[in-house]
Amino acid sequence: MHLKKFYFNSVYILSFFIILLGCQLKEPQQNHGILFLENRSAKLQIDTTNQNDVLKDIGQPHTKSINDENEWIFIERTITKGEFHKLGKNILKESNVLVLKFDKYGILKEKTFLTKEDIKKLAFSDMETSNELSQKSFVQKFLTSLRDKMYKKK
């Protein structure tokens, strides 16, 4: 009797430790971009920091503006796993964007830091542009309609 109880207790304790091994104290994160972008951007001073200082402190920009070569954009993005009620889906924890504008001499003139909440407030145009390349020609339209009619009768 005592031996049977001992085995059951050991099975319970072993299963408890296996469950604990599956738990993590630190939440899993996937980082993209430059880590701690907000702290690094705080070091940058307008009218005193130049492009070389930015390259040394933050690194190469992710992208430069299409119209202006002196506008640099840095990105930080952190994704984590959701809790049990979210069924482990990925959740966007942080999404920060730093936009730096320099003058023609390479001196920092404007610094804009956008957080996830700021990005949500941005308004985008609902207008759609037509793509002339994806428009079907008359022959394509005619053959497509002919094919649809043929397969419709089957």
N, C-alpha and C positions, 0 to 999 in steps of 0.2 A: 504494500500500500504506500509506504513512504517513498519507495523507489519510483513508483508511478507519478506521485506528486512532484518529486524532484525533476523528472523529465518534463512534465507540463510546465513547471516554473522556468526551467532552463529554455524551453521553446519560446515562452512568452518574453523572457529577457532577451534572447537572441533576435527575435522578430522586432522588438523595440529598438535594439541597436541598429538593425538593418534599416529601419525607417528613419532613424536619426542620421545615418550616413547619407541618406538621400537629401536631407535638408541642407540648405546653404545659408550661412550667416550673411554673406555678401550677395547683393542682388547682381545678376549677370547683366553686363552692359556691353553694347557695341558702340564704339566711338568712331566718328568720321570727321576728319578735318583737324583743326588745331584745338588741343585741349586747353581748358582754362582761358578761353579767349577774352572773357571780361576782365580778368586780372591782368592779362598782358596788354590789353588796350588802355588800362588805367595808367600804365607807364608812359604812354605816348602823350607828348605835350604839343599843343598847337603853336605854330610859329617858331618852335625850337627843334623839333624832331625832323630829321630828313629821311629820305628813302633808305639810305644805308643803315640807319638806326632801326628802322622797321624790319629790314631784312635780318638784322642781327637778333632782335628781340622776338619777332613773331615768325619770320621765315618768308618763303616765297608766297605770293598771293595765289589763291585758287584760280582766280580769273581777273582779267582787267577789262574795263569797260570797252565796248565796241567803238564808241564815238570818241572816247578820251583815254589816251594811254596813261594819263596821270591819275586815274581813278582805279584803286585796287580794292578787291573784294575778298574777304576772308570768311570762312564758314566753319561752324562747330555744330555737330549734331550728335546727340546721345540717345540711343534706343535701349530700352530695357524690356524684360519680359513682364507680362501682366500677372496679377495675382490669380488665385485659384478661381474666383468668380469670373475672371476675364478669359479663362481657359488658356492661359499662357500666350495670348496674342502679344505681338510687339506693340509697345506704347512709346510714343515720342516723349522723352523726358525733357530734353533741352534742344532748342534749335536757335542758335544765335548767328547773326550776320554782322560783320564789321565792314563798313565802307569808309575808305580813306581817300581824300582828294588832296593832291599835291599841286603846287604852282609849277611854273616852267623851270624853276631852279631846283625842284625836288624837295621843297620845304612843305611840311604838313600844314594845310590850310583849313581842312574841315574833317571832322571825325564823327561818324554816325554809327551807333551801336543799336541793333534791333534784336529784341528777344522774341520768343515764340508768340507772346501776346501782341506785340507790335506788328508782327508779320500777319497775324489774323485780321488786323484792322485795315490792312492795305486793300484798296479797291482796284479791281481789275475790270477792264472793258468787256462787255458782253458781245461786242461786235465780232462777226466772223468774216474772215477774208476768203474769197473764192480762189480756188487753185485751178488755174487754166490747164496745167499739165495733167491733172487727174480727170478732166472731163473726157467722156467717151466721144469718139467720133460717130458720125452718122452710120457708118458701116457696122461698127461695134454695137451700137444701139439696135440696129435692124437685126443683126445676127443673134443677139441676146434675146430679143423678143420672139424671134422665130424658134429658137431652141426652147424657150419657155412654153410656147404653144405646142410644140411637138411632145414634150414630156408631160404636159398637162392632160393630153388625150389618153395616155397610157393607164 
